[in-house]
Amino acid sequence: MIKVFKAFFFLCFATASFAQNPTSILQKAEAKLAAADLAAEVSIRTVRPRWERTMEAKIWNEGLDKTLILITGPAREKGTVFLRNGDDVWHFVPGIKKIVALPAAMIQSWMGTDFTNDALINAGSLVADYEHTLIGITSINGTNCFKIKLEPKTEAAVVWGQVIAYVSVDEFLQLRTEFYDEEAYLITTLEAMEVASFGEIRLPSKLKITPAEDEGNFTELTYKALDFNPIFPEGFFERSNMKAVK
């Protein structure tokens, strides 16, 4: 009888889960950050088989369209700035005191890490840029997650041929994302871990990105501080602020 009850409970749970619209699931996950402005202090640790290094940075977001990143350490990279405002992306290089325009879709390594420029600065929207299909319910580190396949819309300016996203059933947190090329080969995996409370909001405090074909390589981004109510002065996300931001 107990086995029958468990089977019935699981069937009801699965049926209710699949009644969820995958686009709605992703909208709820995206809204975790998009609904609020954000100021963060982060540590970025890049690991290779023979060496590792750590950078410190400040990140400011206004919705999904504006991002400003300031490298605060180590000394060699300190003062480097990246800015995205809408479709425009710029890079300030303090050594030559110049602001350089970057292409909208950028798949090269960001600052020598396993993050790409596109993923960290110009991430785009999983809701707006892809078609969505709910393909299952699975467990990620003991947490039940919706497994959603994303395929790019014809007009979308994205670099991935396919994305598989895993969003927690209970809190709608995106805990794992797999990025594939146009031939369906896995390129890299992004994991979100160590869920913590930042004020009234619960979010993963650590992101880990691991390339599929480079054994022993990975990069971890750890949130040291998060502010969901920053006040941005006028012009904060403009080119004119890149040389002055602190």
C-alpha positions as CSV (number, residue, x, y, z in Angstrom):
1,M,0.0,0.0,0.0
2,I,2.8,2.4,0.9
3,K,4.5,1.7,-2.5
4,V,1.2,2.4,-4.3
5,F,0.7,5.6,-2.4
6,K,4.3,6.8,-3.2
7,A,3.8,5.9,-6.9
8,F,0.5,7.8,-6.9
9,F,2.1,10.8,-5.2
10,F,4.9,10.9,-7.7
11,L,2.5,10.6,-10.6
12,C,0.4,13.6,-9.3
13,F,3.6,15.6,-8.8
14,A,4.9,14.8,-12.2
15,T,1.6,15.6,-13.8
16,A,1.3,19.0,-12.1
17,S,4.9,19.8,-13.0
18,F,4.4,19.1,-16.7
19,A,1.4,21.3,-16.6
20,Q,3.8,24.2,-16.1
21,N,4.6,26.2,-19.2
22,P,8.4,26.2,-19.8
23,T,8.4,29.8,-20.9
24,S,6.6,30.7,-17.6
25,I,9.2,28.7,-15.7
26,L,12.1,30.6,-17.3
27,Q,10.4,33.9,-16.8
28,K,10.1,33.3,-13.1
29,A,13.8,32.2,-13.0
30,E,14.9,35.3,-15.0
31,A,12.7,37.6,-12.8
32,K,14.8,36.6,-9.7
33,L,17.4,39.1,-11.0
34,A,15.6,41.1,-13.6
35,A,13.0,42.4,-11.2
36,A,15.5,44.3,-9.2
37,D,18.6,46.5,-9.8
38,L,21.8,44.9,-8.5
39,A,25.2,45.9,-7.1
40,A,27.6,43.1,-6.3
41,E,31.1,42.5,-5.1
42,V,32.5,39.2,-6.4
43,S,35.6,37.1,-6.4
44,I,36.5,35.2,-9.6
45,R,38.8,32.2,-9.2
46,T,40.2,30.6,-12.4
47,V,41.8,27.1,-12.0
48,R,44.1,25.3,-14.4
49,P,46.0,22.1,-13.9
50,R,49.2,23.9,-13.1
51,W,48.1,27.3,-11.8
52,E,45.2,29.4,-10.5
53,R,44.5,33.0,-10.0
54,T,41.8,35.2,-8.4
55,M,40.3,38.5,-9.5
56,E,38.1,40.8,-7.5
57,A,35.4,42.9,-9.2
58,K,32.3,45.0,-8.7
59,I,29.3,44.4,-10.9
60,W,26.3,46.7,-11.4
61,N,23.1,45.6,-13.3
62,E,20.0,47.6,-14.2
63,G,17.5,45.1,-15.5
64,L,18.7,42.9,-18.4
65,D,19.9,45.7,-20.6
66,K,22.6,47.5,-18.6
67,T,25.8,46.0,-17.0
68,L,28.9,47.6,-15.7
69,I,31.9,45.6,-14.4
70,L,34.9,47.1,-12.7
71,I,38.0,45.0,-12.0
72,T,39.4,46.0,-8.5
73,G,42.2,43.5,-8.2
74,P,44.9,42.3,-8.7
75,A,46.9,45.4,-9.5
76,R,47.7,44.3,-13.1
77,E,44.0,44.3,-14.1
78,K,42.8,46.9,-11.6
79,G,40.7,49.7,-13.3
80,T,39.6,47.6,-16.3
81,V,35.9,48.3,-17.1
82,F,33.3,46.6,-19.2
83,L,30.0,48.3,-20.1
84,R,26.9,47.1,-21.8
85,N,24.1,49.5,-22.5
86,G,21.4,48.0,-24.7
87,D,23.1,46.6,-27.8
88,D,26.3,48.5,-27.3
89,V,29.3,47.0,-25.4
90,W,32.6,48.7,-24.5
91,H,35.9,47.9,-22.8
92,F,38.0,50.5,-21.1
93,V,41.7,49.5,-21.0
94,P,43.5,51.6,-18.2
95,G,47.0,50.9,-19.5
96,I,46.3,52.8,-22.8
97,K,43.4,54.9,-21.4
98,K,41.2,54.0,-24.3
99,I,37.6,52.8,-24.6
100,V,37.2,50.1,-27.3
101,A,33.8,49.0,-28.8
102,L,33.2,45.3,-28.7
103,P,30.9,43.2,-31.0
104,A,27.5,42.2,-29.7
105,A,28.1,38.5,-29.8
106,M,31.5,37.6,-28.2
107,I,32.5,34.0,-27.6
108,Q,36.2,34.5,-26.6
109,S,37.4,34.1,-23.1
110,W,36.6,37.0,-20.7
111,M,39.7,38.2,-18.9
112,G,41.4,34.7,-19.2
113,T,38.6,33.0,-17.4
114,D,36.2,30.2,-18.6
115,F,33.4,32.8,-18.8
116,T,32.9,34.2,-22.3
117,N,32.3,37.8,-22.9
118,D,28.9,36.9,-24.3
119,A,27.9,35.0,-21.1
120,L,29.1,37.5,-18.6
121,I,28.4,40.8,-20.3
122,N,25.9,40.3,-23.0
123,A,24.1,37.3,-21.7
124,G,20.9,38.0,-23.5
125,S,17.5,36.6,-22.4
126,L,16.7,32.9,-22.3
127,V,13.1,33.9,-22.4
128,A,13.2,36.3,-25.4
129,D,15.9,34.7,-27.5
130,Y,14.9,31.0,-27.5
131,E,12.0,28.6,-28.1
132,H,11.4,26.4,-25.0
133,T,10.4,22.8,-24.5
134,L,9.9,21.1,-21.1
135,I,11.5,17.7,-21.5
136,G,11.6,16.3,-18.0
137,I,12.0,16.5,-14.2
138,T,15.4,15.6,-12.8
139,S,17.5,16.0,-9.7
140,I,20.4,18.4,-9.5
141,N,22.4,17.8,-6.3
142,G,19.2,16.5,-4.5
143,T,16.9,19.3,-5.8
144,N,14.0,18.5,-8.2
145,C,14.4,20.7,-11.3
146,F,12.5,21.3,-14.5
147,K,14.7,20.3,-17.5
148,I,14.1,22.7,-20.3
149,K,15.5,22.6,-23.9
150,L,16.1,26.0,-25.5
151,E,16.6,26.4,-29.2
152,P,17.4,29.9,-30.6
153,K,14.9,31.8,-32.5
154,T,15.8,32.5,-36.1
155,E,16.3,36.2,-35.6
156,A,18.1,36.0,-32.2
157,A,21.7,37.1,-32.1
158,V,23.0,34.3,-29.8
159,V,26.1,32.1,-30.1
160,W,24.7,28.8,-28.8
161,G,23.0,26.2,-31.0
162,Q,21.1,24.7,-28.0
163,V,20.8,25.3,-24.3
164,I,19.6,22.9,-21.6
165,A,18.4,24.7,-18.4
166,Y,17.6,23.1,-15.1
167,V,15.3,25.3,-12.9
168,S,14.4,24.2,-9.4
169,V,10.7,23.3,-8.9
170,D,10.3,24.8,-5.5
171,E,12.1,28.2,-5.9
172,F,12.5,28.6,-9.6
173,L,16.3,29.0,-9.3
174,Q,18.4,28.2,-12.4
175,L,20.8,25.7,-10.9
176,R,22.5,24.3,-14.0
177,T,22.8,25.4,-17.6
178,E,24.5,23.4,-20.4
179,F,25.6,25.2,-23.6
180,Y,25.9,23.3,-26.9
181,D,27.1,24.3,-30.3
182,E,25.1,24.0,-33.6
183,E,26.0,20.3,-33.9
184,A,24.7,19.6,-30.4
185,Y,28.2,19.1,-28.8
186,L,28.4,20.2,-25.2
187,I,30.8,23.2,-24.9
188,T,30.5,24.3,-21.3
189,T,28.4,23.8,-18.2
190,L,27.4,26.6,-15.7
191,E,26.4,25.4,-12.2
192,A,24.8,27.6,-9.5
193,M,25.5,26.4,-6.0
194,E,25.3,27.3,-2.3
195,V,21.9,29.0,-2.2
196,A,21.9,31.7,0.4
197,S,19.7,34.5,1.6
198,F,20.6,38.0,0.6
199,G,18.1,40.1,2.5
200,E,14.7,38.7,1.5
201,I,16.0,37.1,-1.7
202,R,17.4,33.6,-1.9
203,L,19.9,33.0,-4.7
204,P,23.0,30.8,-5.4
205,S,26.0,32.5,-3.9
206,K,28.5,30.7,-6.2
207,L,28.6,30.1,-10.0
208,K,31.0,27.5,-11.5
209,I,31.6,27.2,-15.2
210,T,33.4,24.2,-16.6
211,P,34.5,23.7,-20.2
212,A,33.6,20.2,-21.5
213,E,36.9,19.3,-23.2
214,D,39.5,21.0,-21.0
215,E,40.0,18.6,-18.1
216,G,40.9,20.3,-14.8
217,N,39.8,23.7,-16.0
218,F,37.1,25.7,-14.3
219,T,36.2,29.2,-13.0
220,E,34.2,30.0,-9.9
221,L,32.4,33.3,-9.3
222,T,31.5,33.9,-5.6
223,Y,29.2,36.7,-4.5
224,K,30.7,38.4,-1.5
225,A,28.0,41.1,-1.2
226,L,24.7,41.8,-3.0
227,D,22.6,45.0,-2.9
228,F,19.2,44.8,-4.6
229,N,18.4,48.4,-3.9
230,P,21.3,50.4,-5.4
231,I,20.7,54.0,-6.4
232,F,22.3,54.8,-9.8
233,P,23.0,58.4,-10.6
234,E,22.1,59.7,-14.0
235,G,24.6,58.6,-16.6
236,F,26.0,55.8,-14.5
237,F,25.7,53.3,-17.4
238,E,27.2,55.7,-20.0
239,R,30.6,55.6,-21.7
240,S,31.5,58.9,-19.9
241,N,31.4,57.0,-16.5
242,M,33.8,54.2,-17.5
243,K,37.0,56.1,-16.6
244,A,35.5,57.5,-13.3
245,V,33.6,54.5,-11.8
246,K,35.0,53.2,-8.5
